[in-house]
Amino acid sequence: MTKERGSTGLRTKLVKRLREVFPRAVVIAHEDRYTYGVLDISFTYRGRTDWLEVKVASPTLRKGKKIQLFVALELAREGNCHYVIYREGKLGERSTFITTPLTVKHDTWSTDYLLLAFNRDDWDHDLVVNFLKKARGEL
């Protein structure tokens, strides 16, 4: 997987898309190198904040840092926290999934978690846009 297709490139493109669609929203991309345990993106709009952690599975997910897992689980229990998983299969097929940290088996990162939204055909930033709109009653 090339650098522009890695988690940094996908996160940058997702943030750009969120800012295009939601110009009044507060979208913050948090940098991993400065803040351990903070998730990738916070998105605040219409009185609600969602925390997003961008994961790339090529084809499987790698385990994250324990502090980040702890923070993600706490945010999911008390608020709105989601994993946005961009998957690239062994044959180059792409898909996008949104799930909650509460349903993921973090010891194995198995794929039998509850999907809140998915597109099995491509990497899809608009899937995230529409998920966030739906959470705010806009769809």
N, C-alpha and C positions, 0 to 999 in steps of 0.2 A: 504494500500500500504506500503510495507516494505521500509526501508531506502535506500537500494541499488537500489530500483526501483523508488525512488523519483527523483526530479529534479537534485539533486546533483550527484547521481549515473549515471543518464542518461547523464548529461552534461560531466562528467568525461569520460565516454565511447565514447561520440561523439568527444571530443577533442583528445583522443587517436587514434580514427579511422582517423580523419583528418590528424593528424601528420604522420600516417602510409602511407596514400595514397599520401599526398603532403609533402614529406620530406623537400622541399625547402621553403615551405610557412611559414609565421609567424602566428602562432596560439597562441592566448593569452586567457586564461580563467581568467576572472576578478572576484575577490571575492566580494560578496555582503556585507560582514561585514565591509569592509574597504572603499568601494567606492559606495555611494548611487547614484542611477540614471544611473550608467554605466551598459550597457547590459552584458550578460553572457560571450560572446565569440566575439573576433574580429579575422577575418581571412583575411590576406593579401597575395595575390598571383597574379603574372603576372600583376602588376600595378593596381590592384583593391582591395578595402577593403570592406568586407561584415561584418555587425554586426548581430549577432544572439542572440536572447533571447529564452532560452529553457523554455517551459511551460509544465506542466503536468496537464491533465484534467482527473479526476477520479470520475465521468464521465464528470463533468463540470469544467470550469476554475474559479479560484478565482481571484478577482481583485488585481492588483499590486499596487505598490506605485505610487503616482501621478507624482513624479519627474522622475521616470523611464518611465512612459507613455509619458511625455513631451519630454524626450530625444529620445525615440524610434520614435516618430512622426517627430521630427526635422531631425533625421538621415535618415528616410525614404523619407522625402521631398527633402533632399539635397544629398543623397547618396544611399547606399544599406543597408537596414535594414529588417530583416525577423524574424518572430516568427516561431520557430520549436515547434510544439505541439505534444506531445506524449499523446495519449488518451487511457484510459482503461475504458471500459464500465462496466455496472453493472454485466454482466455475465463473465467478465474477457477477453472479446475480446479487441484486441489491434489494434491501427492504428496510423499513423504518417502523419501530415499535415505540409505544409510550406505555410505561408501567409505573407502579409505585414501589419504593424500596421495601414496603411492608410485605410484598408478595414474592420477592426474589429470595431464592436460597443462596445466600452470599458465600457459603462455604464452597459451593460448586458452580455458581452462576449458571445453573441449569435453565433451559429455555421453557420450562413448564410453568411460567408465572402468568398471572392474570394480565391480559392486555387491555388497556384502556382505549387505545386507538392503534391502528396498524395500516400499513401499505406494504403489501408483499411484492410490489413491482418495482420500487425505486427508493432512493433516498429522497425524502419528501419534507421540506421545511414547511410547506403549507399544511401538512398534517398537524404540525405543532400549532400553527396559527389557528386553524379551525378548532383544535382541541381547546385552546385558550379562549376563543370566542364562545364556544359552547359552555364552558365553565362560567361564563359571565352572562349567559342567557341571550347571546347575540346570534345564535344559529338555531 
